[in-house]
Amino acid sequence: MLEVAEPRAVAGRAPDVFREGKWVPMRTYDDNEEVDFAIVGTGAGGGTLACKLAEAGFSVIAFDAGPFWRPLEDFVSDERDQGGLYWTDERITGGADPIELGSNNSGRGVGGSTVHYTMIALRWRPEWFQCRSKLGYGRDWPISFDELEPFYEEAEEALKISGPISYPWSRRRKRYPYRAHPVNAAGLVLARGCEAIGVQWSPLPLATLSAPRGMAHPCVYRGFCAYGCSTNAKQSVLVTFIPRALNAGAEVRDLAMVGKIEMGKDGKATGLTYHRGGAWRRQKAKHVVVAGYAIETPRLLLNSKCDQFRDGLANENGLVGTHLMTHSGPGVWGIMDEEVRCYKAPPCMAVTEHWNYDDSDKKDFRGGYAFMSQGPLPVGWAEAQAINRGMWGMKLRQEMTRYNHVAGLRIVGETEPQRHNRVEVADEKDQYGLPIPRVTFSYSENDRRLIEHSKGSMRAVLEGAGAKELWTDHDTSHLMGGCRMGDDPDDSVVDRDGRSWSIPNLWVCDGSLFPTSGGVNPSLTIQALACRMGDRISGMAKRGEL
Amino acid sequence: MLAPRQPEPSHRPLIAVAAATVATATGLGWLLQRAWNPKGDVNHRAAQALGAGAAILCISVALDSAIEHYRGQFKDRAMFVGPTMALLGLGAATYIAFRPEHANDRLPKIALFTVGATGLIGLAFHSYNILKRPGELSALNLFYGAPAGAPAALTLAGLYGVIAGEMLSGRDNVSTRLPKHTAALIAFSLMGTVAEAGFLHFRGAFQDPAMYAPVTIPPLAALSIGAAALTPRAAAFAEPLLKATAVLGIAGPIFHAYGIHRNMGGWHNWTQMILQGPPLPAPPAFLGIAAAGLGILPALQEAGE
């Protein structure tokens, strides 16, 4: 089983992710040593920021509730077993459209959900940063595309993104560090369909190597990306920013569940309480960064309530946990005459962002969506047939004989930020004795119109490619919002640098910062924001503004 | 901002492979040198070198197309044609290299003409393969579709062989115009090969600095031999540059062997990685062209005088 019982990053060493059974030296701090930054979470936000801050010379400890994986020896080609990458502790989910939690939208382990993400590395549409003022919906972000663009470049370079020579949408951009991968047959179905109906398509920019990089091999198109890459071709935070952070003197504490942020009498955070090795411990820190993603970040802020902050930290205006967004993900599937074998290579290899950039009045909804070719693995596929189409017994077996001919598309669909979609804490407690999160989510009318529109587009593309017997399912992906950033302390949780309005040494750095959800995968934007925060914090330290 | 360079795996396996390759190359070179018996005038020697160049090109194409078409599971029966014709070309060109006096015989000439024509047909096939894909003439299809340059190498081998025969035809232009035209063809061949290597190394993001070598030295060699076609005095520059290009043609497979080592499983997983990694038999094309170029230089200089 994919299970690690004891912390690995102890006694001055951490697992070497590039060499089986080997270790790398790691600086370790005493609990009573007041470090510059204690970071909660080591995923796209926390792991990236830990590296940036350590490289800038700060003393940093990054905590993760999950294990420090060794992909080369821990990960296997087994869908069931690799489920251990997900955070499957009990959560309560509700609302008119409850979000399924604990699989693709969760990550437990050093590297966070980048360990099992599909590596799609897309930038935000530039106008989305001012979508209220430029496109007339949603909210404006406190920062512009121009401010973030250098950090997109930095993140893309750090992950050696393999992307096309020219990407058809957005602004002219610097060339991707590595070249695009060959598009698999599932991606070519999307390509042919798009060409048939006259919309543009593109190979996806992906965070998996198309050429060697240091100790990491190029992708071998194994196709298990969403279940953890056992070859290190995937440029997850675990094999990119974390080794850099360790090298720069950061400490990573695995299997360390942070339960509470400790507050001092002066209204500043003094450190945090965490559970590791069977005991609760306290770590002193000058600054605390919360980077647990859109569920765990609000949860920790709410669970850290104390006499001074009775509603939780940074929650004077009651916004913590609110305006939670997901990406709607209806999928359309069909059967092709020819063999597709969609499970080969990374699951998503081709994309059309046409409806993200189309502002014509042909759309009966606000916002946008992108859709990608899909590559479900057999167990997941059989499960989906049983759950979504009610197939069982001989019928399911017969359907599975057509698995090699299946092609499908799924959107990453923008949803609106709504106050009543939120994370709260329930009375129930988990194994650590911490109140568990309760998540409420309902689509807006606009969200539903977008979903229906996307189904029509995906049908047209699949039919254009020659798919038959189309059917539809529904899923969600990604979580955003909950601690949104802004320029107005009354209307946001943190400022444009992720710094809490009310507690000056408390920061947030993850997808919960997002004021709107956009129509593309959020990881690259989270990493760009983290890179920017790292630079901003270094600048503030130099100016004495910390 | 560039991300810091990551440490690379051990170079030790490269040392063993390089030692083995250099030993093999030295051994073969010694044997060849014993057999190599340049006699007769500059035209004979040019014919011999063109034959040798064509033979090396044919070895490169035969192995490369056999491996790549095997990778494509010989899905189309026409995929057997490339490797087969390369072997035919290899036979005819080797014959010319060792018996240059027969270069103008009817049989090797017909064989090499057919080989060259097959290369053109292959080029058409490969272009069709690229253009029929979604995206048509896109960088992605040029990267991963059938390589356009590979069949062209077969055409070059055929041309070299036919020219070798012409060198000994005794016609008037043999001592005047033909060496110049051949030098221009060599320059063109080099630039074509540079374009292909450069494009594929670009696909590999020039991740290793050594990947710049074939886009640095051979273009200079092409320039110098192109200049030599116009003013034979430039041949003095062409010779060292062509020799350097020939060395690249030998060093290339060593680097590519290291490239295979850096793919997943490396040489332990060779059955997969000689297909996915950099192509081992491709770089010797530079050796073949350089050999032909070096052989034509004396005739070129004589034509200038």
Interface residues (C-beta under 8 A of the other chain):
Chain A: P150 E153 E154 E157 A158 K160 P164 I165 P177 Y178 R179 A180 P182 V183 L188 A191 R192 E195 W201 P203 S210 A211 P212 R213 G214 M215 A216 H217 P218 V220 T231 A233 T240 P243 R244
Chain B: M1 L2 A3 P4 R5 Q6 P7 E8 P9 R133 P134 G135 A139 L140 F143 Y144 F202 R203 G204 A205 Q207 D208 G259 R262 N263 M264 Q272 Q276
